[in-house]
């Protein structure tokens, strides 16, 4: 889970999709891969979520709606 104490942009790699996370907002991020080399890092004012090698990332808002982070996101992501 990612919880922000201020507004921050979450960048999802390798797709370069961006999501503006508002102050006190929370999202859930899940990786799908056999490898465990995924990473979360702060780069400037952005939080970067890098998918594991050979895998992909999916993310959801607190209300359960999916956030589009690339072609592996669910069909309801927007």
mmJSON file of the N, C-alpha and C atoms, coordinates in Angstrom:
{"data_MODEL":{"atom_site":{
"group_PDB":["ATOM","ATOM","ATOM","ATOM","ATOM","ATOM","ATOM","ATOM","ATOM","ATOM","ATOM","ATOM","ATOM","ATOM","ATOM","ATOM","ATOM","ATOM","ATOM","ATOM","ATOM","ATOM","ATOM","ATOM","ATOM","ATOM","ATOM","ATOM","ATOM","ATOM","ATOM","ATOM","ATOM","ATOM","ATOM","ATOM","ATOM","ATOM","ATOM","ATOM","ATOM","ATOM","ATOM","ATOM","ATOM","ATOM","ATOM","ATOM","ATOM","ATOM","ATOM","ATOM","ATOM","ATOM","ATOM","ATOM","ATOM","ATOM","ATOM","ATOM","ATOM","ATOM","ATOM","ATOM","ATOM","ATOM","ATOM","ATOM","ATOM","ATOM","ATOM","ATOM","ATOM","ATOM","ATOM","ATOM","ATOM","ATOM","ATOM","ATOM","ATOM","ATOM","ATOM","ATOM","ATOM","ATOM","ATOM","ATOM","ATOM","ATOM","ATOM","ATOM","ATOM","ATOM","ATOM","ATOM","ATOM","ATOM","ATOM","ATOM","ATOM","ATOM","ATOM","ATOM","ATOM","ATOM","ATOM","ATOM","ATOM","ATOM","ATOM","ATOM","ATOM","ATOM","ATOM","ATOM","ATOM","ATOM","ATOM","ATOM","ATOM","ATOM","ATOM","ATOM","ATOM","ATOM","ATOM","ATOM","ATOM","ATOM","ATOM","ATOM","ATOM","ATOM","ATOM","ATOM","ATOM","ATOM","ATOM","ATOM","ATOM","ATOM","ATOM","ATOM","ATOM","ATOM","ATOM","ATOM","ATOM","ATOM","ATOM","ATOM","ATOM","ATOM","ATOM","ATOM","ATOM","ATOM","ATOM","ATOM","ATOM","ATOM","ATOM","ATOM","ATOM","ATOM","ATOM","ATOM","ATOM","ATOM","ATOM","ATOM","ATOM","ATOM","ATOM","ATOM","ATOM","ATOM","ATOM","ATOM","ATOM","ATOM","ATOM","ATOM","ATOM","ATOM","ATOM","ATOM","ATOM","ATOM","ATOM","ATOM","ATOM","ATOM","ATOM","ATOM","ATOM","ATOM","ATOM","ATOM","ATOM","ATOM","ATOM","ATOM","ATOM","ATOM","ATOM","ATOM","ATOM","ATOM","ATOM","ATOM","ATOM","ATOM","ATOM","ATOM","ATOM","ATOM","ATOM","ATOM","ATOM","ATOM","ATOM","ATOM","ATOM","ATOM","ATOM","ATOM","ATOM","ATOM","ATOM","ATOM","ATOM","ATOM"],
"id":[1,2,3,4,5,6,7,8,9,10,11,12,13,14,15,16,17,18,19,20,21,22,23,24,25,26,27,28,29,30,31,32,33,34,35,36,37,38,39,40,41,42,43,44,45,46,47,48,49,50,51,52,53,54,55,56,57,58,59,60,61,62,63,64,65,66,67,68,69,70,71,72,73,74,75,76,77,78,79,80,81,82,83,84,85,86,87,88,89,90,91,92,93,94,95,96,97,98,99,100,101,102,103,104,105,106,107,108,109,110,111,112,113,114,115,116,117,118,119,120,121,122,123,124,125,126,127,128,129,130,131,132,133,134,135,136,137,138,139,140,141,142,143,144,145,146,147,148,149,150,151,152,153,154,155,156,157,158,159,160,161,162,163,164,165,166,167,168,169,170,171,172,173,174,175,176,177,178,179,180,181,182,183,184,185,186,187,188,189,190,191,192,193,194,195,196,197,198,199,200,201,202,203,204,205,206,207,208,209,210,211,212,213,214,215,216,217,218,219,220,221,222,223,224,225,226,227,228,229,230,231,232,233,234],
"type_symbol":["N","C","C","N","C","C","N","C","C","N","C","C","N","C","C","N","C","C","N","C","C","N","C","C","N","C","C","N","C","C","N","C","C","N","C","C","N","C","C","N","C","C","N","C","C","N","C","C","N","C","C","N","C","C","N","C","C","N","C","C","N","C","C","N","C","C","N","C","C","N","C","C","N","C","C","N","C","C","N","C","C","N","C","C","N","C","C","N","C","C","N","C","C","N","C","C","N","C","C","N","C","C","N","C","C","N","C","C","N","C","C","N","C","C","N","C","C","N","C","C","N","C","C","N","C","C","N","C","C","N","C","C","N","C","C","N","C","C","N","C","C","N","C","C","N","C","C","N","C","C","N","C","C","N","C","C","N","C","C","N","C","C","N","C","C","N","C","C","N","C","C","N","C","C","N","C","C","N","C","C","N","C","C","N","C","C","N","C","C","N","C","C","N","C","C","N","C","C","N","C","C","N","C","C","N","C","C","N","C","C","N","C","C","N","C","C","N","C","C","N","C","C","N","C","C","N","C","C","N","C","C","N","C","C"],
"label_atom_id":["N","CA","C","N","CA","C","N","CA","C","N","CA","C","N","CA","C","N","CA","C","N","CA","C","N","CA","C","N","CA","C","N","CA","C","N","CA","C","N","CA","C","N","CA","C","N","CA","C","N","CA","C","N","CA","C","N","CA","C","N","CA","C","N","CA","C","N","CA","C","N","CA","C","N","CA","C","N","CA","C","N","CA","C","N","CA","C","N","CA","C","N","CA","C","N","CA","C","N","CA","C","N","CA","C","N","CA","C","N","CA","C","N","CA","C","N","CA","C","N","CA","C","N","CA","C","N","CA","C","N","CA","C","N","CA","C","N","CA","C","N","CA","C","N","CA","C","N","CA","C","N","CA","C","N","CA","C","N","CA","C","N","CA","C","N","CA","C","N","CA","C","N","CA","C","N","CA","C","N","CA","C","N","CA","C","N","CA","C","N","CA","C","N","CA","C","N","CA","C","N","CA","C","N","CA","C","N","CA","C","N","CA","C","N","CA","C","N","CA","C","N","CA","C","N","CA","C","N","CA","C","N","CA","C","N","CA","C","N","CA","C","N","CA","C","N","CA","C","N","CA","C","N","CA","C","N","CA","C","N","CA","C","N","CA","C","N","CA","C","N","CA","C"],
"label_alt_id":[null,null,null,null,null,null,null,null,null,null,null,null,null,null,null,null,null,null,null,null,null,null,null,null,null,null,null,null,null,null,null,null,null,null,null,null,null,null,null,null,null,null,null,null,null,null,null,null,null,null,null,null,null,null,null,null,null,null,null,null,null,null,null,null,null,null,null,null,null,null,null,null,null,null,null,null,null,null,null,null,null,null,null,null,null,null,null,null,null,null,null,null,null,null,null,null,null,null,null,null,null,null,null,null,null,null,null,null,null,null,null,null,null,null,null,null,null,null,null,null,null,null,null,null,null,null,null,null,null,null,null,null,null,null,null,null,null,null,null,null,null,null,null,null,null,null,null,null,null,null,null,null,null,null,null,null,null,null,null,null,null,null,null,null,null,null,null,null,null,null,null,null,null,null,null,null,null,null,null,null,null,null,null,null,null,null,null,null,null,null,null,null,null,null,null,null,null,null,null,null,null,null,null,null,null,null,null,null,null,null,null,null,null,null,null,null,null,null,null,null,null,null,null,null,null,null,null,null,null,null,null,null,null,null],
"label_comp_id":["UNK","UNK","UNK","UNK","UNK","UNK","UNK","UNK","UNK","UNK","UNK","UNK","UNK","UNK","UNK","UNK","UNK","UNK","UNK","UNK","UNK","UNK","UNK","UNK","UNK","UNK","UNK","UNK","UNK","UNK","UNK","UNK","UNK","UNK","UNK","UNK","UNK","UNK","UNK","UNK","UNK","UNK","UNK","UNK","UNK","UNK","UNK","UNK","UNK","UNK","UNK","UNK","UNK","UNK","UNK","UNK","UNK","UNK","UNK","UNK","UNK","UNK","UNK","UNK","UNK","UNK","UNK","UNK","UNK","UNK","UNK","UNK","UNK","UNK","UNK","UNK","UNK","UNK","UNK","UNK","UNK","UNK","UNK","UNK","UNK","UNK","UNK","UNK","UNK","UNK","UNK","UNK","UNK","UNK","UNK","UNK","UNK","UNK","UNK","UNK","UNK","UNK","UNK","UNK","UNK","UNK","UNK","UNK","UNK","UNK","UNK","UNK","UNK","UNK","UNK","UNK","UNK","UNK","UNK","UNK","UNK","UNK","UNK","UNK","UNK","UNK","UNK","UNK","UNK","UNK","UNK","UNK","UNK","UNK","UNK","UNK","UNK","UNK","UNK","UNK","UNK","UNK","UNK","UNK","UNK","UNK","UNK","UNK","UNK","UNK","UNK","UNK","UNK","UNK","UNK","UNK","UNK","UNK","UNK","UNK","UNK","UNK","UNK","UNK","UNK","UNK","UNK","UNK","UNK","UNK","UNK","UNK","UNK","UNK","UNK","UNK","UNK","UNK","UNK","UNK","UNK","UNK","UNK","UNK","UNK","UNK","UNK","UNK","UNK","UNK","UNK","UNK","UNK","UNK","UNK","UNK","UNK","UNK","UNK","UNK","UNK","UNK","UNK","UNK","UNK","UNK","UNK","UNK","UNK","UNK","UNK","UNK","UNK","UNK","UNK","UNK","UNK","UNK","UNK","UNK","UNK","UNK","UNK","UNK","UNK","UNK","UNK","UNK","UNK","UNK","UNK","UNK","UNK","UNK"],
"label_asym_id":["A","A","A","A","A","A","A","A","A","A","A","A","A","A","A","A","A","A","A","A","A","A","A","A","A","A","A","A","A","A","A","A","A","A","A","A","A","A","A","A","A","A","A","A","A","A","A","A","A","A","A","A","A","A","A","A","A","A","A","A","A","A","A","A","A","A","A","A","A","A","A","A","A","A","A","A","A","A","A","A","A","A","A","A","A","A","A","A","A","A","A","A","A","A","A","A","A","A","A","A","A","A","A","A","A","A","A","A","A","A","A","A","A","A","A","A","A","A","A","A","A","A","A","A","A","A","A","A","A","A","A","A","A","A","A","A","A","A","A","A","A","A","A","A","A","A","A","A","A","A","A","A","A","A","A","A","A","A","A","A","A","A","A","A","A","A","A","A","A","A","A","A","A","A","A","A","A","A","A","A","A","A","A","A","A","A","A","A","A","A","A","A","A","A","A","A","A","A","A","A","A","A","A","A","A","A","A","A","A","A","A","A","A","A","A","A","A","A","A","A","A","A","A","A","A","A","A","A","A","A","A","A","A","A"],
"label_entity_id":["1","1","1","1","1","1","1","1","1","1","1","1","1","1","1","1","1","1","1","1","1","1","1","1","1","1","1","1","1","1","1","1","1","1","1","1","1","1","1","1","1","1","1","1","1","1","1","1","1","1","1","1","1","1","1","1","1","1","1","1","1","1","1","1","1","1","1","1","1","1","1","1","1","1","1","1","1","1","1","1","1","1","1","1","1","1","1","1","1","1","1","1","1","1","1","1","1","1","1","1","1","1","1","1","1","1","1","1","1","1","1","1","1","1","1","1","1","1","1","1","1","1","1","1","1","1","1","1","1","1","1","1","1","1","1","1","1","1","1","1","1","1","1","1","1","1","1","1","1","1","1","1","1","1","1","1","1","1","1","1","1","1","1","1","1","1","1","1","1","1","1","1","1","1","1","1","1","1","1","1","1","1","1","1","1","1","1","1","1","1","1","1","1","1","1","1","1","1","1","1","1","1","1","1","1","1","1","1","1","1","1","1","1","1","1","1","1","1","1","1","1","1","1","1","1","1","1","1","1","1","1","1","1","1"],
"label_seq_id":[1,1,1,2,2,2,3,3,3,4,4,4,5,5,5,6,6,6,7,7,7,8,8,8,9,9,9,10,10,10,11,11,11,12,12,12,13,13,13,14,14,14,15,15,15,16,16,16,17,17,17,18,18,18,19,19,19,20,20,20,21,21,21,22,22,22,23,23,23,24,24,24,25,25,25,26,26,26,27,27,27,28,28,28,29,29,29,30,30,30,31,31,31,32,32,32,33,33,33,34,34,34,35,35,35,36,36,36,37,37,37,38,38,38,39,39,39,40,40,40,41,41,41,42,42,42,43,43,43,44,44,44,45,45,45,46,46,46,47,47,47,48,48,48,49,49,49,50,50,50,51,51,51,52,52,52,53,53,53,54,54,54,55,55,55,56,56,56,57,57,57,58,58,58,59,59,59,60,60,60,61,61,61,62,62,62,63,63,63,64,64,64,65,65,65,66,66,66,67,67,67,68,68,68,69,69,69,70,70,70,71,71,71,72,72,72,73,73,73,74,74,74,75,75,75,76,76,76,77,77,77,78,78,78],
"pdbx_PDB_ins_code":[null,null,null,null,null,null,null,null,null,null,null,null,null,null,null,null,null,null,null,null,null,null,null,null,null,null,null,null,null,null,null,null,null,null,null,null,null,null,null,null,null,null,null,null,null,null,null,null,null,null,null,null,null,null,null,null,null,null,null,null,null,null,null,null,null,null,null,null,null,null,null,null,null,null,null,null,null,null,null,null,null,null,null,null,null,null,null,null,null,null,null,null,null,null,null,null,null,null,null,null,null,null,null,null,null,null,null,null,null,null,null,null,null,null,null,null,null,null,null,null,null,null,null,null,null,null,null,null,null,null,null,null,null,null,null,null,null,null,null,null,null,null,null,null,null,null,null,null,null,null,null,null,null,null,null,null,null,null,null,null,null,null,null,null,null,null,null,null,null,null,null,null,null,null,null,null,null,null,null,null,null,null,null,null,null,null,null,null,null,null,null,null,null,null,null,null,null,null,null,null,null,null,null,null,null,null,null,null,null,null,null,null,null,null,null,null,null,null,null,null,null,null,null,null,null,null,null,null,null,null,null,null,null,null],
"Cartn_x":[0.838,0.0,0.88,0.415,1.121,0.172,0.6,-0.185,0.641,0.026,0.749,0.377,1.392,1.129,1.13,1.345,1.291,1.021,0.673,0.425,1.741,1.69,2.884,2.45,3.316,3.058,3.68,2.878,3.385,3.589,4.83,5.166,5.365,4.69,4.787,5.7,6.728,7.659,7.498,7.618,8.228,7.246,5.978,4.978,4.977,5.597,5.636,4.27,3.306,2.002,2.188,1.463,1.568,0.203,0.205,-1.013,-0.723,-1.562,-1.399,-2.08,-1.281,-1.779,-1.951,-3.163,-3.458,-3.072,-2.943,-2.645,-3.674,-3.209,-4.03,-4.784,-4.417,-5.004,-4.125,-4.725,-3.983,-4.33,-3.322,-3.561,-2.887,-3.398,-2.815,-2.148,-0.913,-0.148,0.199,0.042,0.392,1.246,2.306,3.176,2.822,2.905,2.668,3.916,4.699,5.924,6.522,7.35,8.085,9.307,9.83,10.999,10.564,11.451,11.137,11.993,12.399,13.296,12.571,11.266,10.541,11.05,10.811,11.361,10.436,10.422,9.729,10.784,10.841,11.855,11.327,11.911,11.606,12.661,12.199,13.094,12.581,13.259,12.778,11.469,10.439,9.115,8.211,8.753,7.954,8.272,7.265,7.431,7.389,8.427,8.521,8.318,7.364,7.081,7.552,8.613,9.183,8.769,8.138,7.684,8.876,8.698,9.758,10.09,11.281,11.691,10.71,10.232,9.313,7.914,7.613,6.305,5.595,4.528,3.764,3.14,2.603,2.033,0.559,-0.246,-1.626,-1.824,-2.734,-2.956,-4.433,-4.885,-6.292,-6.42,-7.467,-7.823,-8.455,-8.603,-9.204,-10.607,-11.356,-12.729,-12.781,-11.608,-11.553,-11.469,-11.594,-11.469,-9.999,-9.775,-8.403,-7.851,-6.585,-5.863,-5.136,-5.273,-4.576,-3.085,-2.27,-0.818,-0.107,-0.857,-0.26,-1.113,-0.613,-1.42,-1.814,-1.169,-1.535,-2.599,-3.032,-4.085,-5.384,-6.282,-7.569,-8.394,-9.421,-10.249,-11.033,-11.248,-12.019,-11.133,-9.831,-8.91,-9.105,-9.017,-9.135,-8.259],
"Cartn_y":[-1.177,0.0,1.237,2.255,3.532,4.58,5.274,6.332,7.608,8.688,9.95,10.954,11.627,12.702,14.062,14.028,15.219,14.744,15.655,15.26,14.819,13.704,13.166,12.436,12.435,11.683,10.305,9.265,7.902,7.504,7.2,6.781,5.27,4.587,3.136,2.767,1.994,1.547,0.049,-0.435,0.194,0.916,1.055,1.627,3.149,3.808,5.274,5.882,5.072,5.596,6.383,7.491,8.324,8.476,8.551,8.738,9.779,10.807,11.843,11.399,11.084,10.641,11.876,12.132,13.317,13.124,14.216,14.162,13.31,12.422,11.494,10.458,10.303,9.258,8.007,6.852,5.606,4.74,4.055,3.086,1.763,0.695,-0.625,-1.027,-1.472,-1.891,-3.361,-4.124,-5.54,-5.877,-6.645,-7.116,-8.544,-8.868,-10.217,-10.661,-11.552,-12.066,-13.129,-13.966,-14.951,-14.313,-13.278,-12.571,-11.627,-11.344,-10.444,-9.183,-8.758,-7.61,-6.296,-6.239,-4.978,-3.971,-2.682,-1.661,-0.449,0.187,1.46,2.453,3.618,4.606,6.021,6.967,8.386,8.957,9.594,10.237,11.653,12.612,13.989,14.056,14.583,14.658,13.505,12.53,11.402,10.133,9.336,8.0,7.05,6.257,5.376,3.93,3.256,1.857,1.073,0.299,-0.468,-1.925,-2.434,-3.828,-4.773,-5.964,-6.961,-7.397,-7.914,-8.431,-9.492,-9.326,-10.302,-10.258,-9.256,-9.165,-7.874,-7.616,-6.394,-5.958,-4.745,-4.123,-3.822,-3.965,-3.48,-2.651,-1.668,-0.772,-0.417,-0.212,0.1,1.264,2.07,3.108,2.452,3.216,2.707,2.142,2.747,2.278,1.015,0.509,-0.729,-0.559,0.679,0.879,0.788,0.162,-0.047,1.188,1.43,2.536,1.966,2.604,2.131,2.422,1.366,1.544,0.894,0.466,-0.133,-1.243,-1.885,-2.871,-4.103,-4.366,-5.52,-5.188,-3.925,-3.542,-4.233,-4.336,-4.968,-4.176,-4.806,-4.188,-2.987,-2.887,-1.768,-0.59,-0.695,0.382,1.594,2.77,4.013,5.084],
"Cartn_z":[0.0,0.0,0.0,-0.689,-0.717,-0.156,0.885,1.517,1.441,0.993,0.824,1.897,2.454,3.407,2.709,1.392,0.538,-0.883,-1.765,-3.143,-3.789,-4.493,-5.145,-6.415,-7.408,-8.625,-8.462,-8.732,-8.719,-10.177,-10.535,-11.893,-11.892,-12.8,-12.893,-14.055,-13.778,-14.801,-15.008,-16.203,-17.365,-18.285,-17.894,-18.804,-18.852,-17.883,-17.768,-17.471,-17.043,-16.637,-15.34,-15.21,-14.012,-13.361,-12.03,-11.254,-10.192,-10.104,-9.096,-7.805,-6.815,-5.515,-4.631,-4.199,-3.408,-1.949,-1.235,0.193,0.915,1.786,2.58,1.754,0.484,-0.346,-0.243,-0.489,-0.419,-1.622,-2.175,-3.232,-2.851,-3.421,-3.227,-4.53,-4.443,-5.603,-5.436,-6.526,-6.483,-7.697,-7.448,-8.522,-8.861,-10.144,-10.624,-11.382,-10.773,-11.388,-10.494,-11.088,-10.302,-9.656,-10.275,-9.75,-8.639,-7.712,-6.604,-6.638,-7.848,-7.933,-8.224,-7.984,-8.132,-7.109,-7.363,-6.475,-6.407,-5.251,-5.062,-4.592,-5.246,-4.875,-5.056,-4.31,-4.482,-5.43,-6.48,-7.432,-7.628,-7.003,-7.006,-6.247,-6.865,-6.239,-6.647,-7.366,-7.837,-7.066,-6.861,-6.299,-7.496,-7.683,-8.842,-8.393,-9.031,-8.764,-9.992,-9.835,-10.946,-10.828,-11.87,-11.877,-11.847,-11.301,-11.305,-12.733,-12.936,-14.245,-14.723,-15.948,-16.522,-15.942,-15.132,-14.504,-14.84,-14.133,-14.324,-13.012,-13.019,-11.834,-12.068,-11.019,-11.037,-9.778,-9.835,-8.696,-8.588,-7.332,-7.063,-6.09,-6.292,-5.333,-4.11,-3.069,-1.826,-2.057,-2.993,-3.247,-4.115,-4.521,-5.287,-6.788,-7.295,-8.732,-9.134,-10.28,-10.723,-11.429,-11.217,-11.844,-13.059,-14.205,-15.399,-15.267,-15.262,-15.165,-16.341,-17.333,-18.515,-19.074,-20.114,-20.823,-20.014,-18.892,-18.078,-17.04,-16.968,-16.039,-16.425,-15.485,-15.757,-16.757,-17.311,-18.352,-17.839,-16.526,-15.981,-15.61,-15.781,-15.393,-16.287,-15.66,-16.436,-15.83],
"occupancy":[1.0,1.0,1.0,1.0,1.0,1.0,1.0,1.0,1.0,1.0,1.0,1.0,1.0,1.0,1.0,1.0,1.0,1.0,1.0,1.0,1.0,1.0,1.0,1.0,1.0,1.0,1.0,1.0,1.0,1.0,1.0,1.0,1.0,1.0,1.0,1.0,1.0,1.0,1.0,1.0,1.0,1.0,1.0,1.0,1.0,1.0,1.0,1.0,1.0,1.0,1.0,1.0,1.0,1.0,1.0,1.0,1.0,1.0,1.0,1.0,1.0,1.0,1.0,1.0,1.0,1.0,1.0,1.0,1.0,1.0,1.0,1.0,1.0,1.0,1.0,1.0,1.0,1.0,1.0,1.0,1.0,1.0,1.0,1.0,1.0,1.0,1.0,1.0,1.0,1.0,1.0,1.0,1.0,1.0,1.0,1.0,1.0,1.0,1.0,1.0,1.0,1.0,1.0,1.0,1.0,1.0,1.0,1.0,1.0,1.0,1.0,1.0,1.0,1.0,1.0,1.0,1.0,1.0,1.0,1.0,1.0,1.0,1.0,1.0,1.0,1.0,1.0,1.0,1.0,1.0,1.0,1.0,1.0,1.0,1.0,1.0,1.0,1.0,1.0,1.0,1.0,1.0,1.0,1.0,1.0,1.0,1.0,1.0,1.0,1.0,1.0,1.0,1.0,1.0,1.0,1.0,1.0,1.0,1.0,1.0,1.0,1.0,1.0,1.0,1.0,1.0,1.0,1.0,1.0,1.0,1.0,1.0,1.0,1.0,1.0,1.0,1.0,1.0,1.0,1.0,1.0,1.0,1.0,1.0,1.0,1.0,1.0,1.0,1.0,1.0,1.0,1.0,1.0,1.0,1.0,1.0,1.0,1.0,1.0,1.0,1.0,1.0,1.0,1.0,1.0,1.0,1.0,1.0,1.0,1.0,1.0,1.0,1.0,1.0,1.0,1.0,1.0,1.0,1.0,1.0,1.0,1.0,1.0,1.0,1.0,1.0,1.0,1.0,1.0,1.0,1.0,1.0,1.0,1.0],
"B_iso_or_equiv":[0.0,0.0,0.0,0.0,0.0,0.0,0.0,0.0,0.0,0.0,0.0,0.0,0.0,0.0,0.0,0.0,0.0,0.0,0.0,0.0,0.0,0.0,0.0,0.0,0.0,0.0,0.0,0.0,0.0,0.0,0.0,0.0,0.0,0.0,0.0,0.0,0.0,0.0,0.0,0.0,0.0,0.0,0.0,0.0,0.0,0.0,0.0,0.0,0.0,0.0,0.0,0.0,0.0,0.0,0.0,0.0,0.0,0.0,0.0,0.0,0.0,0.0,0.0,0.0,0.0,0.0,0.0,0.0,0.0,0.0,0.0,0.0,0.0,0.0,0.0,0.0,0.0,0.0,0.0,0.0,0.0,0.0,0.0,0.0,0.0,0.0,0.0,0.0,0.0,0.0,0.0,0.0,0.0,0.0,0.0,0.0,0.0,0.0,0.0,0.0,0.0,0.0,0.0,0.0,0.0,0.0,0.0,0.0,0.0,0.0,0.0,0.0,0.0,0.0,0.0,0.0,0.0,0.0,0.0,0.0,0.0,0.0,0.0,0.0,0.0,0.0,0.0,0.0,0.0,0.0,0.0,0.0,0.0,0.0,0.0,0.0,0.0,0.0,0.0,0.0,0.0,0.0,0.0,0.0,0.0,0.0,0.0,0.0,0.0,0.0,0.0,0.0,0.0,0.0,0.0,0.0,0.0,0.0,0.0,0.0,0.0,0.0,0.0,0.0,0.0,0.0,0.0,0.0,0.0,0.0,0.0,0.0,0.0,0.0,0.0,0.0,0.0,0.0,0.0,0.0,0.0,0.0,0.0,0.0,0.0,0.0,0.0,0.0,0.0,0.0,0.0,0.0,0.0,0.0,0.0,0.0,0.0,0.0,0.0,0.0,0.0,0.0,0.0,0.0,0.0,0.0,0.0,0.0,0.0,0.0,0.0,0.0,0.0,0.0,0.0,0.0,0.0,0.0,0.0,0.0,0.0,0.0,0.0,0.0,0.0,0.0,0.0,0.0,0.0,0.0,0.0,0.0,0.0,0.0],
"pdbx_formal_charge":[null,null,null,null,null,null,null,null,null,null,null,null,null,null,null,null,null,null,null,null,null,null,null,null,null,null,null,null,null,null,null,null,null,null,null,null,null,null,null,null,null,null,null,null,null,null,null,null,null,null,null,null,null,null,null,null,null,null,null,null,null,null,null,null,null,null,null,null,null,null,null,null,null,null,null,null,null,null,null,null,null,null,null,null,null,null,null,null,null,null,null,null,null,null,null,null,null,null,null,null,null,null,null,null,null,null,null,null,null,null,null,null,null,null,null,null,null,null,null,null,null,null,null,null,null,null,null,null,null,null,null,null,null,null,null,null,null,null,null,null,null,null,null,null,null,null,null,null,null,null,null,null,null,null,null,null,null,null,null,null,null,null,null,null,null,null,null,null,null,null,null,null,null,null,null,null,null,null,null,null,null,null,null,null,null,null,null,null,null,null,null,null,null,null,null,null,null,null,null,null,null,null,null,null,null,null,null,null,null,null,null,null,null,null,null,null,null,null,null,null,null,null,null,null,null,null,null,null,null,null,null,null,null,null],
"auth_seq_id":[1,1,1,2,2,2,3,3,3,4,4,4,5,5,5,6,6,6,7,7,7,8,8,8,9,9,9,10,10,10,11,11,11,12,12,12,13,13,13,14,14,14,15,15,15,16,16,16,17,17,17,18,18,18,19,19,19,20,20,20,21,21,21,22,22,22,23,23,23,24,24,24,25,25,25,26,26,26,27,27,27,28,28,28,29,29,29,30,30,30,31,31,31,32,32,32,33,33,33,34,34,34,35,35,35,36,36,36,37,37,37,38,38,38,39,39,39,40,40,40,41,41,41,42,42,42,43,43,43,44,44,44,45,45,45,46,46,46,47,47,47,48,48,48,49,49,49,50,50,50,51,51,51,52,52,52,53,53,53,54,54,54,55,55,55,56,56,56,57,57,57,58,58,58,59,59,59,60,60,60,61,61,61,62,62,62,63,63,63,64,64,64,65,65,65,66,66,66,67,67,67,68,68,68,69,69,69,70,70,70,71,71,71,72,72,72,73,73,73,74,74,74,75,75,75,76,76,76,77,77,77,78,78,78],
"auth_comp_id":["UNK","UNK","UNK","UNK","UNK","UNK","UNK","UNK","UNK","UNK","UNK","UNK","UNK","UNK","UNK","UNK","UNK","UNK","UNK","UNK","UNK","UNK","UNK","UNK","UNK","UNK","UNK","UNK","UNK","UNK","UNK","UNK","UNK","UNK","UNK","UNK","UNK","UNK","UNK","UNK","UNK","UNK","UNK","UNK","UNK","UNK","UNK","UNK","UNK","UNK","UNK","UNK","UNK","UNK","UNK","UNK","UNK","UNK","UNK","UNK","UNK","UNK","UNK","UNK","UNK","UNK","UNK","UNK","UNK","UNK","UNK","UNK","UNK","UNK","UNK","UNK","UNK","UNK","UNK","UNK","UNK","UNK","UNK","UNK","UNK","UNK","UNK","UNK","UNK","UNK","UNK","UNK","UNK","UNK","UNK","UNK","UNK","UNK","UNK","UNK","UNK","UNK","UNK","UNK","UNK","UNK","UNK","UNK","UNK","UNK","UNK","UNK","UNK","UNK","UNK","UNK","UNK","UNK","UNK","UNK","UNK","UNK","UNK","UNK","UNK","UNK","UNK","UNK","UNK","UNK","UNK","UNK","UNK","UNK","UNK","UNK","UNK","UNK","UNK","UNK","UNK","UNK","UNK","UNK","UNK","UNK","UNK","UNK","UNK","UNK","UNK","UNK","UNK","UNK","UNK","UNK","UNK","UNK","UNK","UNK","UNK","UNK","UNK","UNK","UNK","UNK","UNK","UNK","UNK","UNK","UNK","UNK","UNK","UNK","UNK","UNK","UNK","UNK","UNK","UNK","UNK","UNK","UNK","UNK","UNK","UNK","UNK","UNK","UNK","UNK","UNK","UNK","UNK","UNK","UNK","UNK","UNK","UNK","UNK","UNK","UNK","UNK","UNK","UNK","UNK","UNK","UNK","UNK","UNK","UNK","UNK","UNK","UNK","UNK","UNK","UNK","UNK","UNK","UNK","UNK","UNK","UNK","UNK","UNK","UNK","UNK","UNK","UNK","UNK","UNK","UNK","UNK","UNK","UNK"],
"auth_asym_id":["A","A","A","A","A","A","A","A","A","A","A","A","A","A","A","A","A","A","A","A","A","A","A","A","A","A","A","A","A","A","A","A","A","A","A","A","A","A","A","A","A","A","A","A","A","A","A","A","A","A","A","A","A","A","A","A","A","A","A","A","A","A","A","A","A","A","A","A","A","A","A","A","A","A","A","A","A","A","A","A","A","A","A","A","A","A","A","A","A","A","A","A","A","A","A","A","A","A","A","A","A","A","A","A","A","A","A","A","A","A","A","A","A","A","A","A","A","A","A","A","A","A","A","A","A","A","A","A","A","A","A","A","A","A","A","A","A","A","A","A","A","A","A","A","A","A","A","A","A","A","A","A","A","A","A","A","A","A","A","A","A","A","A","A","A","A","A","A","A","A","A","A","A","A","A","A","A","A","A","A","A","A","A","A","A","A","A","A","A","A","A","A","A","A","A","A","A","A","A","A","A","A","A","A","A","A","A","A","A","A","A","A","A","A","A","A","A","A","A","A","A","A","A","A","A","A","A","A","A","A","A","A","A","A"],
"auth_atom_id":["N","CA","C","N","CA","C","N","CA","C","N","CA","C","N","CA","C","N","CA","C","N","CA","C","N","CA","C","N","CA","C","N","CA","C","N","CA","C","N","CA","C","N","CA","C","N","CA","C","N","CA","C","N","CA","C","N","CA","C","N","CA","C","N","CA","C","N","CA","C","N","CA","C","N","CA","C","N","CA","C","N","CA","C","N","CA","C","N","CA","C","N","CA","C","N","CA","C","N","CA","C","N","CA","C","N","CA","C","N","CA","C","N","CA","C","N","CA","C","N","CA","C","N","CA","C","N","CA","C","N","CA","C","N","CA","C","N","CA","C","N","CA","C","N","CA","C","N","CA","C","N","CA","C","N","CA","C","N","CA","C","N","CA","C","N","CA","C","N","CA","C","N","CA","C","N","CA","C","N","CA","C","N","CA","C","N","CA","C","N","CA","C","N","CA","C","N","CA","C","N","CA","C","N","CA","C","N","CA","C","N","CA","C","N","CA","C","N","CA","C","N","CA","C","N","CA","C","N","CA","C","N","CA","C","N","CA","C","N","CA","C","N","CA","C","N","CA","C","N","CA","C","N","CA","C","N","CA","C","N","CA","C","N","CA","C","N","CA","C","N","CA","C"],
"pdbx_PDB_model_num":[1,1,1,1,1,1,1,1,1,1,1,1,1,1,1,1,1,1,1,1,1,1,1,1,1,1,1,1,1,1,1,1,1,1,1,1,1,1,1,1,1,1,1,1,1,1,1,1,1,1,1,1,1,1,1,1,1,1,1,1,1,1,1,1,1,1,1,1,1,1,1,1,1,1,1,1,1,1,1,1,1,1,1,1,1,1,1,1,1,1,1,1,1,1,1,1,1,1,1,1,1,1,1,1,1,1,1,1,1,1,1,1,1,1,1,1,1,1,1,1,1,1,1,1,1,1,1,1,1,1,1,1,1,1,1,1,1,1,1,1,1,1,1,1,1,1,1,1,1,1,1,1,1,1,1,1,1,1,1,1,1,1,1,1,1,1,1,1,1,1,1,1,1,1,1,1,1,1,1,1,1,1,1,1,1,1,1,1,1,1,1,1,1,1,1,1,1,1,1,1,1,1,1,1,1,1,1,1,1,1,1,1,1,1,1,1,1,1,1,1,1,1,1,1,1,1,1,1,1,1,1,1,1,1]
}}}
